[in-house]
Amino acid sequence: MTIESATYISDLNTANPGATDIIPEGDDHLRLIKTVLKNTLTTDGSGNVSTTKNISGAAITGTSTVTGSALIPSSATVPTNGLYLKAANNPALASNTTLRWDVNSTGNHVFAAPSSGTAVTINALAGTNSLVLTGALNGSAVQANITNTSNTASSTAVQVISCAGTTALSAHTLYDVTGIIDWYVGVKGSTSTWSVGTGQVVGAADKLSISTSGNVTFAGAAGSDTAIINGGTSGSFRVNTTGVPYATSAHNNAGAVTGATNQYFCSGTYTPTLTNTTNVAASTSRLANWKRVGNEVTVSGQVDITPTAANVDTLLGMSLPIASALTTAFQLGGTANIKPSGNTVGIPGVVDGDAANDRASLQFCNGAATVSRTWVYEYTYEVL
C-alpha cells in the first residue's frame, strides 16, 4: 500500500488508498488524516475552529464568528451581502446585491448613494468629535466639499447643521485655528438669532447678529467704531462708539456724486463759473461751499460784481456744483445781499433758476452805484 507524506490538507493525495491496498495499513491513512487536520485546523476546546493557512477558492459561510489575520477577496462578482474585489487592489462592500462602498489602490474612498434615507450617519461618543478631517492643504485644495450634483435649484437641496431638541445648545460652525482667535457662525438656540462672533460659545461675543424680525446689530470693541463700511476705492462710512454715523471721504470726494438716481449725502467746495448776463461790467468768483442731502443741494458763497450802469436790473449767471436739468425758475431759490462795508447801504437780491442754461441767476437792482461790491448768497435746488 502507498501512503503519501503530508503535513497539511493540501498535501493529501485523493488517489490513496488504492483499491488493492491491504487492509492492515488502513490505520496509517487514518492517522495521517488526523495529523494533517490538526496541523491545518486548531480548536480552543469550546468548538471554535481556526487555521493559520490561507482559505481561498470558495465562499465562506458559517453560523459563528470567522476570524483570521486577513480576509482577502478575489472575485469581482458583486455578492448579495459581503466583501468582494471590484478591481485590482480595489476591495468593495455590497449589500442587497448593490455596491455600497469601495476603496481604490490609492486610498480614495467612495460611498455609493443609498437606495433611500441618509447616506452616512456617524454617532459619536459623548464629549468626542463625530468626524475629524486633517491634512496639509495648499493651493486650491479644500478640506471638505459639499456639492449638489443635480445642478438644479431646489428648496430641498440644503446643507443642515442641527442640534437635538428645540433649544438644545446652538447649531453653528466653529472656525478654530491654532494660535489665533476662534470665530463662530450659527444660530442661538434660545432666541433663534443668527450670529457671528469670536470664541467658541455662540452668543458670548457676538460681533454681528440678525434677529428673526430682521433687526441687524453690530457690536464693536470698546473705544472702536461699531460699524465700518469701506468704499471700493477709498474712504469709509462708520458709526462711532456713541452711535453717531460719519464718513471719512464725504467731503470733496474724487468720485462722481451726480445724477438723481443715487441720492448722495456729501459736501464740497467749488469755484462757480460766472456769466455776465445783464448790466455786469466785471465779476469775480470766490470759492463756494455746497452740500448734498439726497437730491437737494444747498450752495453758499461770495462774489464780486461791478455793474455797468446805475439804476438798472442786474443779472449774473453762476454754474451749479452738481448738474441739474432745470425746467422752471422756481426749482432753484435763494437770497443775496451786499456785504456791509463802511456806510454802504445793503441792497437785497434774489437767486433763482435759469432753466435755459441750467444754472443759478443772481438778480438785483444796483441803484446809483457802479463800483465793485461783494455779494453774499445762498440758494437751494433739486437735482433733476
Secondary structure, 3 states (H helix, E strand, C coil): CCCCCCCCHHHCCCCCCCCCCCHHHHHHHHHHHHHHHHHHEEECCCCCEEECCCCCCCCCCCCCCCCCCCCCCCCCCCCCEEEEEEECCEEEEEECCEEEEEECCCCCEEECCCCCCCCCCCCCCCCCCCCCCCCCCCCCCCCCCCCCCCCCCCCCCCCCCCCCCCCCCCCEEEECCCCCCCEEEEECCCCCCEEEEECCCCCCCEEEEECCCCCEEECCCCCCCCEEEECCCCCEEEECCCCCEEECCCECCCCCCCCCCCCEEEEEEECCCEEEEECEEEEEECCEEEEEEECEEEEEEEEEEEECCCCCEEEEEECCCCCCCCCCHHHEEEEEEECCCCCCCCCEEEEEEECCCCEEEEEEECCCCCCCEEEEEEEEEECC
